[in-house]
Amino acid sequence: MLIEFKVTNFRSINETQTLSLVAGSGKELVSENTFESKLPRFPRLLRTAVVYGANAAGKTNLLRALQFMQALVKTSALASQTGGRIAHTPFKLSKATKNQPTEFEVAFADPDEGVRYEYGFSFDAERTHKEWLIAYPHGRPQNWFERTYHAGKKKYEWYFSTKLKGSPRVWRDATRDDALFLSTAIQLNSKDLRPVFQWFEKKLVVIGMGGSQFNALLTLQLLEQPDGKQRLLQFAHAADLGIDDLSMRKEPMAPVLVVEGNVVREPLPATQVSTVARVTSIHKAIDDGEPVPLDIGEESSGTQILFQSAGAWLNVIKNGEVLIYDELDTSLHPLMTRFLIRLFHGANTNPKNAQLVFTTHDTSLLDPDIFRRDQIWFIEKDKKSASRLYPLSDFSPRKDEALERGYLRGRYGALPFIGELKI
């Protein structure tokens, strides 16, 4: 469960920006769009949150920050040697920040354990400057570890709680300056820290930044399972794709002759020939209702996107994961986007309380029948060209307020400034 994310000094973000999924006191759509967290201080969390803003306002950078944090946690201890540089991209439009560390902090909970964690770190291209973890196993904070680099002394100061079992000092000695203690401790089999690492590794799914997309293999794997195929068909029917059935067959990939100079090499031996999956969608003929097979490549681009990503959507909801999606509405009809969002709204379709955070330009989603007021966020550039994130609730909108019209008229900001072009 994602509770809150903070980012400081990253790309277009200068001062600390906070995205919160803590539900406010509003009573609208409580049972559909929020869920009981069973956490002290945070009784209900939001199932979804949407971020609006002009192009280049910082929407993608906000989500990219969480993706970058995830990547560092998963890989920083795997570097083969010291001396590597971290990909540090601070806010460069200010002399005060371009040489300062970037900082990330995330608050989340393991729903199985019911334990809340607050984990964060700051870093630059050379090293990790600070790193900390606070756990709330019984609702009370326990500072499990903390490291702080003192530039004057050119050394780290460390703190370990007695609550952190294992060999933290051994893990400390193995942690490189440019690596995270959390990542290193996991490599050395820390059991207490494993739930924290696994949240980043298995519960956080980030889509859309840097060419990252859903793994279509998940859909193909579902299609090979009888119950999985049924789930895919239910998904297709609910999305009104007009597909009555699906089938898949695997064929050997056509052999390829390789020409090197004047020499033609033979194709790979049969034992090494790869296979390719051929997916067929079945529709009904309009005159007699007979089945009409179509190659999946003959479907519309929107249908293909939905089919390829269906396995991942269903997987996220089945496992109660947190999905971070940049530009959810790309290549999708607004009604398809609404369909995907509503998969997360309600205990019937989302029994494990998966969460979705996404950016979009689709203003038709600014609808009180879809979102609560505390689920809608905006991001815009301030006078210093830095991204500023703020919730719709800052404007205290009425329950029946026309949110789309208000946004397009500039009531909430976060709109592009379009000037005249003289040719």
C-alpha positions in Angstrom: 0.0 0.0 0.0 1.4 3.3 -1.0 0.8 6.1 1.5 3.0 9.0 0.5 5.9 9.9 -1.8 8.2 12.8 -1.4 10.9 14.1 -3.9 13.4 16.9 -3.6 15.8 18.4 -6.2 15.1 16.0 -9.1 14.9 17.2 -12.7 12.3 19.9 -12.9 11.4 19.5 -9.2 13.3 21.9 -6.9 11.7 22.1 -3.4 10.1 19.0 -1.8 6.9 17.9 -3.5 4.5 15.4 -1.8 2.0 13.1 -3.4 -0.4 11.6 -0.7 -2.8 8.7 -1.1 -4.3 9.3 2.4 -8.1 9.7 2.0 -9.6 13.0 3.3 -12.7 13.4 5.3 -15.0 13.6 2.3 -17.8 11.0 2.3 -18.3 10.7 -1.5 -17.4 7.4 -3.1 -16.0 6.1 0.2 -16.7 2.4 -0.3 -15.7 2.5 -4.0 -12.6 4.7 -4.1 -11.1 4.2 -0.7 -10.3 1.3 1.5 -9.6 0.6 5.1 -5.8 0.4 5.7 -5.9 -0.9 9.3 -3.1 1.5 10.1 -3.0 3.9 13.0 -3.3 7.6 11.8 -4.2 6.5 8.3 -7.6 4.8 8.6 -8.4 5.0 4.9 -6.3 5.2 1.8 -7.1 6.0 -1.8 -7.3 3.3 -4.5 -6.3 5.8 -7.3 -4.9 9.2 -7.9 -4.6 11.2 -11.1 -2.2 14.0 -12.0 -3.0 16.8 -14.5 -0.7 19.4 -15.9 0.6 21.0 -19.1 3.3 19.5 -21.3 6.7 19.9 -19.6 5.1 20.8 -16.3 6.7 17.9 -14.5 4.1 15.1 -14.5 6.4 12.5 -15.9 9.3 13.7 -13.7 7.2 13.1 -10.6 6.5 9.5 -11.6 10.1 9.0 -12.9 11.4 9.9 -9.5 9.6 7.0 -8.0 10.8 4.8 -10.8 14.4 6.0 -10.2 14.1 5.3 -6.5 12.9 1.8 -7.3 15.8 1.1 -9.7 18.4 2.3 -7.1 16.9 0.0 -4.5 16.9 -3.0 -6.8 20.3 -2.5 -8.4 22.7 -0.3 -6.4 24.3 -3.3 -4.6 24.9 -5.2 -7.8 27.6 -3.0 -9.3 30.7 -5.1 -9.9 33.2 -2.4 -8.7 33.5 0.9 -6.9 34.1 4.2 -8.6 30.9 4.2 -10.6 28.8 7.3 -10.9 25.1 7.5 -10.0 22.9 9.0 -12.6 22.3 12.3 -10.7 19.9 14.7 -12.4 19.2 17.6 -10.0 17.2 20.8 -10.6 19.8 22.7 -12.7 18.2 26.1 -13.1 19.5 27.2 -9.7 23.1 27.5 -8.6 22.0 26.5 -5.1 20.6 23.1 -6.1 22.6 21.9 -9.2 25.4 20.5 -6.9 23.1 19.4 -4.1 21.8 15.9 -3.4 18.5 14.6 -4.7 16.2 13.1 -2.0 13.5 10.5 -2.1 11.2 9.3 0.7 8.3 6.9 0.5 5.8 5.7 3.1 4.1 2.4 2.4 2.7 -0.6 4.3 2.9 -4.3 3.9 -0.8 -5.4 3.9 0.1 -8.9 5.0 2.2 -7.8 8.0 0.2 -4.6 8.7 3.5 -2.8 9.2 4.1 0.8 8.0 7.5 1.8 6.8 9.1 5.2 6.0 12.2 4.7 3.9 14.3 7.4 2.2 17.8 8.4 1.0 19.6 11.4 -0.6 22.4 11.0 -3.1 24.5 12.8 -5.7 26.7 11.4 -8.5 29.4 10.2 -6.1 27.7 8.8 -3.1 24.7 8.2 -0.8 24.6 11.1 1.6 21.8 9.9 3.9 19.7 6.8 4.2 17.1 5.9 6.8 14.4 3.4 7.6 11.6 3.9 10.3 9.3 1.0 10.9 5.9 1.0 12.8 5.4 -2.7 13.7 3.0 -1.8 16.5 2.0 1.7 15.4 4.9 3.2 17.2 8.1 4.4 15.3 11.3 2.4 15.5 14.3 3.9 13.8 15.9 0.7 12.4 18.9 2.3 10.8 20.3 5.6 9.7 23.5 6.6 7.9 24.8 10.2 7.4 27.9 11.3 5.5 29.9 14.1 7.1 31.9 15.8 4.4 34.3 17.5 6.8 35.3 14.2 8.4 35.0 12.3 5.1 33.2 9.5 6.9 29.8 8.1 7.6 28.0 8.1 11.0 25.8 5.0 11.5 23.0 4.1 13.8 21.4 0.6 14.2 18.5 -0.3 16.4 18.5 -3.4 18.4 15.2 -4.2 16.7 17.1 -4.8 13.5 18.3 -8.5 13.7 21.1 -10.1 11.9 24.5 -8.6 11.2 24.0 -4.9 10.5 27.7 -4.0 11.1 28.8 -6.7 8.6 26.3 -5.2 6.1 27.6 -1.7 6.9 31.2 -2.7 6.1 30.1 -4.2 2.8 28.1 -1.1 1.7 29.9 1.0 -0.9 29.6 4.8 -0.8 27.6 4.7 -4.1 25.3 1.9 -2.9 22.3 1.7 -0.6 22.6 -0.1 2.7 19.1 -1.6 2.1 20.2 -3.2 -1.1 23.5 -4.5 0.3 21.9 -6.0 3.4 19.4 -7.9 1.2 22.3 -9.3 -0.8 23.7 -10.5 2.5 20.4 -12.1 3.5 18.8 -9.7 5.9 15.4 -11.1 6.8 14.0 -8.0 8.6 14.6 -5.8 5.6 13.3 -8.2 3.0 9.6 -6.9 3.2 10.9 -3.4 2.4 13.0 -4.5 -0.5 10.2 -6.8 -1.8 7.8 -3.9 -1.9 10.0 -2.1 -4.4 10.8 -5.3 -6.3 7.4 -7.0 -6.4 4.6 -4.6 -5.3 5.6 -1.5 -7.3 5.0 -1.5 -11.1 6.0 1.5 -13.1 4.9 1.9 -16.7 5.3 4.5 -19.4 8.7 6.2 -18.7 11.7 5.7 -20.9 9.9 3.2 -23.2 8.9 1.0 -20.3 5.7 -0.9 -21.1 3.7 -3.8 -19.9 5.1 -7.2 -20.3 2.9 -8.8 -23.0 4.2 -12.2 -22.0 1.9 -12.1 -19.0 -1.1 -12.1 -21.3 0.3 -15.0 -23.3 0.9 -17.0 -20.1 -2.7 -16.4 -19.0 -4.0 -17.5 -22.3 -2.3 -20.9 -21.8 -4.2 -21.5 -18.6 -7.9 -22.4 -18.7 -8.8 -20.1 -15.8 -6.4 -17.5 -17.1 -8.1 -17.5 -20.5 -11.5 -17.1 -18.8 -10.2 -14.1 -16.9 -8.9 -12.6 -20.2 -12.3 -13.1 -21.9 -14.1 -11.5 -19.0 -11.7 -8.6 -19.3 -12.4 -8.4 -23.1 -16.2 -8.6 -22.6 -16.2 -5.9 -19.9 -14.1 -3.6 -22.2 -16.6 -4.3 -25.0 -13.9 -5.3 -27.5 -16.4 -7.5 -29.4 -14.2 -10.6 -28.9 -16.0 -13.8 -28.2 -13.1 -16.1 -27.9 -9.3 -16.2 -28.0 -6.9 -18.9 -29.1 -3.1 -19.2 -29.4 -0.8 -21.5 -31.2 3.0 -21.6 -31.2 4.8 -21.9 -34.5 8.6 -22.3 -35.3 10.1 -19.0 -36.3 11.0 -19.0 -40.0 14.7 -19.9 -40.5 16.9 -16.9 -41.4 19.9 -17.4 -43.6 22.9 -15.2 -42.5 25.1 -13.8 -45.2 28.7 -13.0 -44.2 30.7 -11.7 -47.2 30.3 -14.4 -49.8 29.4 -17.1 -47.3 25.9 -18.1 -46.5 25.5 -19.7 -43.1 22.9 -22.4 -42.5 19.9 -21.6 -40.3 20.0 -22.7 -36.7 19.5 -26.4 -35.9 15.9 -27.4 -35.2 16.7 -27.7 -31.5 17.7 -24.0 -31.3 14.9 -22.6 -33.5 12.7 -20.1 -31.5 9.0 -20.2 -31.6 6.5 -17.4 -32.1 3.0 -17.1 -30.6 0.1 -16.6 -32.9 -3.0 -15.2 -31.2 -6.4 -15.3 -32.9 -9.4 -13.4 -31.7 -12.9 -14.8 -32.6 -15.7 -12.5 -33.5 -19.3 -13.3 -34.7 -20.4 -12.6 -38.2 -23.1 -10.0 -38.4 -25.4 -12.0 -40.7 -25.3 -15.6 -39.4 -23.4 -15.3 -36.1 -20.7 -17.7 -37.4 -17.3 -17.4 -35.7 -14.8 -15.2 -37.7 -11.2 -15.6 -36.7 -8.9 -12.6 -36.9 -5.2 -12.3 -36.3 -4.7 -10.1 -33.3 -2.6 -7.8 -35.5 -5.8 -7.0 -37.5 -7.4 -5.5 -34.4 -7.4 -1.8 -33.8 -4.3 -0.3 -32.0 -6.3 0.4 -28.9 -7.6 -3.2 -28.8 -4.0 -4.5 -29.3 -2.8 -2.3 -26.5 -5.5 -3.5 -24.2 -4.9 -7.2 -25.1 -1.1 -7.0 -24.7 -1.5 -5.3 -21.3 -4.5 -7.3 -20.0 -2.3 -9.9 -18.3 -0.4 -7.2 -16.4 -3.6 -5.2 -15.4 -5.1 -8.4 -14.1 -1.9 -9.4 -12.4 -1.6 -6.0 -10.6 -5.1 -6.3 -9.3 -4.8 -10.0 -8.4 -1.6 -9.4 -6.3 -2.7 -6.0 -4.8 0.2 -4.1 -6.3 0.8 -0.4 -6.8 0.7 0.7 -10.5 2.4 3.9 -11.6 1.4 4.8 -15.2 2.4 7.8 -17.3 -0.1 9.0 -19.8 -2.7 6.3 -19.3 -5.0 7.6 -22.0 -2.4 7.1 -24.8 -4.1 5.3 -27.8 -7.2 4.6 -25.7 -10.8 5.8 -26.1 -11.9 7.8 -23.0 -14.4 5.1 -22.2 -11.6 2.5 -22.2 -9.6 4.6 -19.8 -12.6 4.8 -17.5 -13.0 1.1 -17.7 -9.4 0.5 -16.5 -9.8 3.0 -13.7 -13.0 1.5 -12.5 -11.2 -1.9 -12.2 -9.5 -0.4 -9.2 -12.7 1.2 -7.7 -14.6 -1.2 -5.5 -14.0 -4.3 -3.4 -15.6 -6.6 -6.0 -13.1 -5.9 -8.8 -10.2 -5.0 -6.5 -10.4 -7.2 -3.4 -6.7 -6.8 -2.5 -6.7 -3.0 -2.7 -4.3 -2.5 -5.6 -3.6 1.2 -6.3 -3.2 3.2 -9.5 -1.4 6.5 -9.8 -1.4 8.0 -13.3 -1.0 11.1 -15.4 -3.3 12.2 -18.2 -4.5 15.0 -20.4 -8.1 13.5 -20.6 -10.2 16.2 -18.9 -13.3 14.2 -19.2 -12.1 12.1 -16.2 -12.6 15.2 -14.0 -15.9 13.8 -13.1 -17.3 13.5 -9.5 -18.8 10.2 -10.5 -15.3 8.8 -11.1 -13.0 10.6 -8.6 -13.3 12.0 -5.2 -11.8 15.5 -4.8 -8.8 14.3 -2.8 -7.8 11.9 -5.7 -7.2 14.7 -8.2 -3.8 16.5 -8.3 -2.2 19.2 -10.5 1.4 20.1 -11.3 2.6 23.3 -12.9 5.8 25.3 -13.3 6.2 28.2 -10.8 7.9 31.6 -11.5 11.3 29.9 -11.1 10.5 27.2 -13.6 10.3 24.6 -11.0 7.5 22.0 -10.8 4.9 22.5 -8.1 2.4 19.7 -7.1 -0.9 20.4 -5.4 -4.2 18.7 -4.8 -7.6 19.9 -6.0 -8.7 20.0 -2.4 -6.6 23.1 -1.9 -9.4 25.0 -3.8 -12.2 23.6 -1.5 -14.4 22.8 -4.5 -18.1 22.1 -4.0 -19.3 18.5 -4.3 -21.3 19.4 -7.4 -18.7 21.7 -8.9 -18.1 21.2 -12.7 -14.5 20.2 -12.4 -13.7 19.8 -16.0 -15.0 23.3 -16.9 -13.3 24.8 -13.9 -10.0 23.3 -14.9 -10.2 24.3 -18.6 -11.1 27.9 -17.5 -8.0 28.1 -15.3 -9.6 27.9 -11.9 -7.1 25.3 -10.7 -4.1 26.4 -12.8 -1.8 23.7 -14.4 -2.8 24.8 -17.9 -0.4 25.6 -20.8 0.1 29.2 -21.7 -0.5 29.3 -25.5 0.6 32.4 -27.3 0.1 33.7 -30.8 2.3 32.5 -33.7 3.0 35.0 -36.4 4.1 33.5 -39.7 
